[in-house]
């Protein structure tokens, strides 16, 4: 990935939190949405489930746990 690419975290459309994960596909609607390029996602904060087409510069998960940090000694 290029250095000038800014990574963005996916936000929940309900609570606007950034702790979002992929949700397991369930049923016909999920299969149709996946075929159209939209992944089922779930917010860990409010449990809201939604669909979203992910851009290459978007990341899932909690920003405070996903970024590399120096180890605490």
Secondary structure, DSSP 8 states (H G I E B T S, - for coil): --TT---EE---TTT--S-EEE----HHHHHHHHHTT-EEEEETTT--EEEE---TTEE-S-HHHHS------
